[in-house]
Every structure is written in structure tokens, then in C-alpha cells.
Amino acid sequence: MRNSLRCNGEEDKVVDYVASPRESGYRAVHIHTTYQGRQTEVQLRTRWQHLWAKYVEDLAVMPIEVVYA
């Protein structure tokens, strides 16, 4: 974080969904930073957190008929 401040002149924004999970149960730490002049988001999560995130994303894109059938 201090390195980002030194290199980019601005602090990274950290969103901690581990400390405050979303209603869906999603947990991860998101870091919003600038890398080579571009806004970048880094998501830090365990293998299980990643599987949960993919599961929730897959449900979100399924047609309603399939989810409730």
C-alpha cells in the first residue's frame, strides 16, 4: 500500500468482504489500485472463497426458470 502511494501518488482502496461479508455469503478482499497508469482491481480469496464466488455468479446468470425449476 505504501509502495502504491509512493509510485502513484494515491493510496489503494481496500474493500474487506471477509470482515463484512455480502448478503450472499461472498468473502474476499478487494484492492483497487493503479498499475502502469490503469485502474486495476485485485481480488484476494482462498480456493473455497473462489468456488463460492463462481457458484454465486453462475446462479446470477441462469434464467429464472432453471433456478426455481
C-alpha distances in whole Angstrom, upper triangle without the diagonal:
4,5,5,6,9,10,10,11,9,7,6,9,9,13,15,18,19,19,21,22,24,28,28,27,24,21,17,14,13,9,10,9,11,12,15,16,16,15,14,13,13,15,14,18,21,24,26,23,23,27,27,25,28,30,30,29,32,34,33,34,38,41,42,45,43,41,44,47
4,5,5,6,9,10,10,9,7,9,12,13,17,18,22,22,22,24,26,28,31,32,30,27,24,21,17,16,13,14,11,13,14,16,17,18,17,16,17,16,18,18,22,24,27,29,27,27,31,31,29,31,34,33,33,36,38,36,38,41,44,45,49,47,45,48,50
4,5,5,6,8,9,10,9,10,13,14,18,20,23,24,24,26,27,29,33,33,31,28,25,22,18,17,13,14,11,11,11,13,15,16,16,15,16,15,18,18,22,24,27,29,27,27,31,31,29,31,34,34,33,36,38,37,38,41,44,45,49,47,45,48,51
4,5,5,6,7,7,6,7,10,12,16,18,21,22,23,24,26,27,31,31,30,27,24,20,17,15,11,10,7,8,9,11,12,13,12,12,13,13,16,17,21,24,26,29,26,26,29,30,27,29,32,31,30,33,35,34,35,38,41,43,46,44,42,46,48
4,6,5,5,5,5,7,11,13,17,19,23,24,24,25,27,28,32,33,31,28,26,22,19,17,13,12,9,10,12,13,13,15,14,14,16,16,19,20,23,26,29,31,28,28,32,32,30,32,35,34,33,36,38,36,37,41,43,45,48,47,45,48,50
4,6,6,8,9,11,15,17,21,23,26,27,27,29,30,32,35,36,35,32,29,25,22,20,16,15,12,12,12,13,14,16,16,17,18,19,22,22,26,29,32,34,31,31,35,35,32,34,38,37,35,39,41,39,40,44,46,48,51,50,48,51,54
4,6,8,10,11,15,17,21,23,26,27,28,29,31,32,35,36,35,31,29,25,22,19,16,14,11,9,9,10,10,13,14,14,17,17,21,21,25,28,31,33,30,30,34,34,31,33,36,36,34,37,39,38,38,42,45,46,50,48,46,50,52
4,5,8,9,13,16,19,22,25,27,27,28,29,30,33,34,33,30,28,24,21,18,14,12,9,7,8,9,8,10,11,12,15,16,20,21,25,28,30,33,30,29,33,33,30,32,35,34,32,35,38,35,36,40,42,44,47,46,44,47,50
4,7,10,13,16,19,22,26,27,27,28,30,30,34,35,34,31,29,26,22,20,16,14,11,10,12,13,11,13,13,15,17,18,22,23,27,30,33,35,32,31,35,35,32,34,37,36,34,38,39,37,38,42,44,46,49,48,46,49,52
4,7,9,13,16,19,22,24,24,24,26,27,30,31,31,28,26,22,19,16,13,11,9,9,12,13,12,13,12,13,15,16,19,21,24,28,30,32,29,29,32,32,29,31,34,33,31,35,36,34,35,39,41,43,46,45,43,46,49
4,6,9,13,15,19,21,20,21,23,24,28,29,28,25,22,19,16,14,10,9,8,9,12,15,14,14,12,13,13,14,17,18,21,25,28,29,26,26,30,29,27,29,32,30,29,33,34,32,34,37,40,41,44,43,41,44,47
4,6,10,13,16,18,18,19,20,21,25,25,24,21,19,16,12,10,7,6,5,8,11,14,13,13,10,10,10,11,13,14,18,21,24,25,22,22,26,25,23,25,28,27,26,29,31,29,30,34,37,38,41,40,37,40,43
4,7,10,13,15,15,15,17,18,21,22,21,19,17,14,10,8,6,5,7,10,13,17,16,14,11,11,9,11,12,13,17,20,23,24,21,21,24,23,21,23,26,24,23,27,28,26,28,31,34,35,38,37,35,37,41
4,6,10,11,12,12,14,15,19,20,18,16,13,11,7,6,5,6,9,13,15,19,18,17,13,12,10,10,10,11,13,17,20,21,17,18,22,21,18,21,24,22,22,25,26,25,27,30,33,33,37,36,33,35,39
4,6,9,9,9,10,11,15,16,15,12,10,8,6,5,6,8,12,15,18,21,21,19,15,13,10,10,10,10,12,16,19,19,15,16,19,18,16,19,21,19,19,23,23,22,24,27,30,30,34,32,30,32,35
4,5,6,6,8,10,14,15,13,11,8,6,5,6,9,11,14,18,20,24,24,22,18,16,13,12,10,10,11,14,17,16,13,15,18,16,15,18,20,18,19,22,23,22,25,27,30,30,33,32,29,31,35
4,5,5,4,7,10,11,9,7,5,5,6,8,11,13,17,21,22,26,26,23,20,18,14,13,10,10,10,13,15,14,11,13,15,13,12,15,17,15,16,19,20,19,22,24,27,27,30,29,25,28,31
4,5,5,9,12,12,9,8,5,5,6,10,13,16,19,23,24,28,28,26,23,20,16,15,12,10,9,11,14,13,10,13,15,13,13,16,17,16,18,21,21,21,24,26,29,29,32,30,27,29,32
4,6,10,13,14,11,11,8,9,9,12,14,17,20,24,26,30,30,27,24,22,18,17,14,13,13,14,18,16,13,16,19,16,16,20,21,19,21,24,24,23,27,29,31,31,34,33,29,31,34
4,7,9,11,10,9,8,9,10,12,15,17,21,24,26,30,30,27,24,22,18,18,15,15,14,16,19,17,14,17,19,16,15,19,19,17,19,22,22,21,24,26,29,28,31,30,27,28,32
4,7,8,6,6,5,8,10,12,15,18,21,25,27,30,30,27,24,22,18,17,14,14,12,14,16,14,11,14,15,12,12,16,16,13,15,19,18,18,21,23,25,25,28,26,23,25,28
4,5,5,5,7,10,12,13,16,18,22,25,27,30,30,27,23,21,18,18,15,15,14,16,18,16,12,14,15,12,11,14,14,11,13,16,15,14,18,20,22,21,25,24,20,22,26
4,5,7,10,13,15,16,20,21,25,28,30,34,33,30,27,25,21,21,18,19,17,19,20,17,14,16,16,13,12,15,14,11,14,16,15,14,18,19,21,19,23,22,18,19,23
4,6,9,12,15,16,20,22,25,28,30,33,33,30,26,24,20,20,17,17,15,17,17,14,12,13,13,9,9,12,11,8,10,13,11,11,15,16,18,17,20,19,15,17,20
4,6,10,13,15,19,21,25,28,29,33,33,30,26,24,20,19,16,15,13,14,15,12,9,12,12,8,9,12,11,9,12,14,13,14,17,19,21,20,23,21,18,20,23
4,7,10,12,15,18,21,24,26,29,29,26,23,20,16,15,12,12,10,11,13,10,7,9,10,7,6,10,10,8,10,13,13,13,16,18,21,21,24,22,19,21,24
4,7,10,13,16,19,23,24,28,28,25,22,19,15,14,10,9,7,9,11,10,6,9,11,8,8,12,13,11,13,16,17,17,19,21,25,25,27,26,22,25,28
4,6,10,13,16,19,20,24,25,22,19,16,12,10,7,6,5,8,11,10,7,8,12,10,9,12,14,13,14,17,18,18,21,23,26,27,30,28,25,28,30
4,7,10,13,16,18,22,22,20,17,14,10,8,6,5,7,10,13,14,10,11,15,14,12,15,18,17,17,20,22,21,23,26,29,29,33,31,28,31,34
4,7,10,13,15,18,19,16,13,10,7,6,5,6,9,13,15,16,13,13,16,16,13,16,18,17,16,20,21,20,22,25,28,29,32,31,28,31,34
4,6,10,12,15,16,14,11,8,6,5,6,8,11,15,18,19,16,16,19,19,16,19,22,21,20,23,25,23,25,28,31,32,36,34,32,35,38
4,7,10,13,13,10,7,6,4,6,9,11,15,18,21,22,19,18,22,21,18,20,23,22,20,24,26,24,25,29,31,32,36,35,32,35,38
4,7,10,10,8,6,5,6,8,11,13,17,20,23,25,22,21,24,24,21,23,26,25,24,27,29,27,28,32,34,36,39,38,36,39,42
4,7,6,5,5,6,8,10,14,16,20,23,25,27,25,23,27,27,24,25,29,28,26,29,31,29,30,33,36,38,41,40,38,41,44
4,5,5,6,6,10,11,14,17,20,23,25,27,25,23,27,28,25,25,29,28,26,29,32,30,30,34,37,39,42,40,39,42,44
4,6,9,9,13,14,18,20,24,26,28,31,28,26,30,31,28,28,32,31,29,32,34,33,32,36,39,41,44,42,41,45,47
4,7,9,13,15,19,21,25,28,30,32,29,27,31,31,28,29,32,32,29,32,34,32,32,36,38,40,43,42,41,44,47
4,6,10,12,16,19,22,26,27,29,26,24,28,28,25,25,29,28,25,28,31,28,28,32,34,36,40,38,37,40,43
4,7,10,13,17,20,23,25,27,24,22,25,26,22,23,26,25,23,26,28,26,26,30,32,34,37,36,35,38,40
4,7,10,13,16,20,21,23,20,19,22,22,19,20,24,23,20,23,26,24,24,28,30,32,36,34,33,36,38
4,7,10,13,16,18,20,17,15,19,19,16,17,20,19,17,21,23,21,22,25,28,30,33,32,30,33,36
4,6,10,13,15,17,14,13,17,17,14,16,19,19,17,20,23,22,23,26,29,31,34,32,30,33,36
4,6,10,12,13,11,10,13,14,11,13,16,16,15,18,20,19,21,24,27,28,31,29,27,30,33
4,7,10,12,9,9,13,13,12,14,17,17,17,19,22,21,23,26,29,30,33,31,28,31,34
4,7,8,6,6,10,10,9,12,14,15,15,18,19,20,22,24,27,28,31,28,26,29,31
4,5,5,6,9,10,10,12,14,15,16,18,20,21,23,25,28,29,31,29,26,29,31
4,5,5,6,9,10,11,12,14,15,16,19,20,21,23,27,28,30,27,24,28,29
4,5,5,6,9,10,11,12,14,15,17,18,20,21,25,26,27,25,22,25,27
4,6,5,6,9,10,11,12,14,16,17,19,20,24,24,27,24,22,24,27
4,5,5,6,9,10,10,12,14,15,17,19,22,23,26,23,21,24,26
4,5,5,6,9,10,10,12,14,16,17,20,21,23,20,18,21,23
4,5,5,6,9,10,11,12,15,16,19,20,22,19,16,19,21
4,5,5,6,9,10,11,13,15,18,19,21,19,17,20,22
4,6,5,6,9,10,11,12,16,18,20,17,15,19,21
4,5,5,6,9,10,11,14,15,17,14,12,16,17
4,5,5,6,9,10,13,14,16,14,12,15,17
4,5,5,7,9,12,14,16,14,12,16,18
4,5,5,6,10,12,14,12,10,14,16
4,6,5,8,9,11,9,7,11,13
4,6,8,9,12,11,9,12,15
4,7,9,12,10,10,13,15
4,6,8,7,7,10,11
4,5,6,7,9,10
4,5,5,6,8
4,6,5,6
4,6,5
4,6
4
